[in-house]
Amino acid sequence: MVETGNHAQGCIFRDGMHLHTEALERVIDEISLKVTGFFIGRYDLRYENDEDLKQGRNFQIVELNGASSEATSIYDARNSLLSAYQTLFHQWRLVFAIGAINKANGHAPSPLATLWRNWRQYSAAAVSYPLAD
């Protein structure tokens, strides 16, 4: 057993959009604004009560995933393949729009060599720290 779920261990992902409320969105936005350089991504949350979560109360952030992390709802077997692609295309339209705005505001894109080096370092670290059996 491991602490977190993932595909390799048979975790089942469900679409949680029925839990989305303006109150929860406000709280997540407040948190997100405190993370320098964070514009889009996915929070993995732990909570016990749907109503509390909808009010933006009594939840823990287990993980913050950046722009390249997909919405886990695409893995919900109750959703269609078309729905999954629509979700991904929407996400990437947002990512590229944010990138264009950042570039227009004077932020230089990372050189390809830097991205490659960072990815290799990340990949090496992931191999060095395999998941528990």
C-alpha positions as CSV (number, residue, x, y, z in Angstrom):
1,M,0.0,0.0,0.0
2,V,1.1,3.6,-0.6
3,E,0.0,6.9,0.7
4,T,-1.3,8.3,-2.7
5,G,-3.2,6.9,-5.5
6,N,-2.0,6.6,-9.1
7,H,-2.9,4.7,-12.2
8,A,-0.2,2.1,-11.8
9,Q,-1.8,1.0,-8.5
10,G,-5.3,0.8,-9.8
11,C,-6.7,4.0,-8.4
12,I,-10.1,4.9,-9.6
13,F,-10.5,8.6,-10.6
14,R,-14.0,10.2,-10.5
15,D,-15.2,13.5,-11.9
16,G,-15.9,15.8,-9.0
17,M,-17.3,18.8,-10.8
18,H,-20.6,18.3,-8.9
19,L,-18.6,19.6,-5.9
20,H,-17.6,22.9,-7.6
21,T,-19.1,26.0,-6.0
22,E,-18.3,29.7,-6.1
23,A,-17.3,29.5,-2.4
24,L,-14.8,26.7,-3.1
25,E,-13.4,28.5,-6.1
26,R,-12.9,31.7,-4.1
27,V,-10.9,29.8,-1.5
28,I,-8.8,28.0,-4.1
29,D,-8.2,31.3,-5.9
30,E,-7.0,32.9,-2.6
31,I,-4.6,30.1,-2.1
32,S,-3.4,30.1,-5.7
33,L,-2.6,33.8,-5.6
34,K,-0.1,33.2,-2.8
35,V,1.9,30.7,-5.0
36,T,4.4,32.8,-7.0
37,G,4.3,32.0,-10.7
38,F,1.3,29.7,-10.5
39,F,-1.3,30.4,-13.1
40,I,-2.9,27.1,-13.9
41,G,-2.8,23.5,-12.5
42,R,-4.6,21.0,-10.4
43,Y,-4.9,20.6,-6.7
44,D,-5.3,17.2,-5.2
45,L,-7.5,17.5,-2.1
46,R,-8.4,15.4,0.9
47,Y,-11.7,16.0,2.7
48,E,-14.3,14.2,4.6
49,N,-17.6,16.1,4.0
50,D,-18.9,17.2,0.6
51,E,-20.8,20.1,2.1
52,D,-17.8,21.5,3.9
53,L,-15.7,21.2,0.8
54,K,-18.4,23.0,-1.2
55,Q,-18.1,25.9,1.4
56,G,-14.3,25.9,1.0
57,R,-13.8,24.5,4.6
58,N,-12.1,21.6,6.3
59,F,-9.9,20.3,3.4
60,Q,-6.2,19.6,3.0
61,I,-4.1,20.1,-0.1
62,V,-2.3,16.9,-0.7
63,E,-0.6,18.0,-3.9
64,L,-0.3,20.9,-6.3
65,N,0.3,20.0,-9.9
66,G,1.4,22.5,-12.5
67,A,0.3,23.3,-16.0
68,S,1.3,20.0,-17.5
69,S,-0.9,18.0,-15.2
70,E,-4.2,16.8,-16.7
71,A,-7.6,16.9,-15.1
72,T,-8.0,13.5,-13.5
73,S,-11.7,13.5,-14.5
74,I,-10.5,12.4,-18.0
75,Y,-9.9,9.0,-16.4
76,D,-13.4,8.6,-15.0
77,A,-14.8,5.6,-16.9
78,R,-18.3,7.3,-16.7
79,N,-17.0,10.1,-19.1
80,S,-16.5,9.6,-22.8
81,L,-13.2,9.6,-24.7
82,L,-14.6,12.7,-26.6
83,S,-15.1,14.4,-23.2
84,A,-11.6,13.6,-22.2
85,Y,-10.1,15.1,-25.4
86,Q,-12.4,18.2,-25.0
87,T,-11.1,18.7,-21.4
88,L,-7.5,18.3,-22.5
89,F,-7.9,20.7,-25.5
90,H,-9.6,23.3,-23.3
91,Q,-6.7,23.0,-20.8
92,W,-4.0,23.5,-23.4
93,R,-5.9,26.5,-24.9
94,L,-5.8,28.0,-21.5
95,V,-2.1,27.1,-20.9
96,F,-1.0,28.7,-24.3
97,A,-3.2,31.8,-23.7
98,I,-1.6,32.3,-20.3
99,G,1.9,31.8,-21.9
100,A,1.1,34.4,-24.5
101,I,-0.1,36.9,-21.9
102,N,3.1,36.3,-19.8
103,K,5.2,36.8,-22.9
104,A,3.4,40.0,-23.8
105,N,4.1,41.2,-20.2
106,G,7.8,40.8,-20.8
107,H,8.4,37.3,-19.4
108,A,10.9,35.4,-21.6
109,P,10.1,31.8,-22.5
110,S,12.5,29.2,-21.0
111,P,15.1,28.1,-23.6
112,L,14.5,24.5,-24.9
113,A,17.9,23.4,-23.4
114,T,16.7,24.6,-19.9
115,L,13.5,22.7,-20.3
116,W,15.3,19.5,-21.4
117,R,17.8,19.8,-18.5
118,N,15.0,20.3,-15.9
119,W,13.0,17.4,-17.3
120,R,16.1,15.1,-17.2
121,Q,16.8,16.1,-13.6
122,Y,13.2,15.5,-12.7
123,S,13.1,12.1,-14.4
124,A,16.4,11.1,-12.7
125,A,14.9,12.0,-9.3
126,A,11.7,10.0,-10.0
127,V,13.8,6.9,-10.8
128,S,15.9,7.5,-7.6
129,Y,12.8,7.5,-5.5
130,P,10.5,4.7,-6.6
131,L,7.1,4.2,-5.1
132,A,6.7,1.9,-2.2
133,D,5.6,-1.7,-2.9
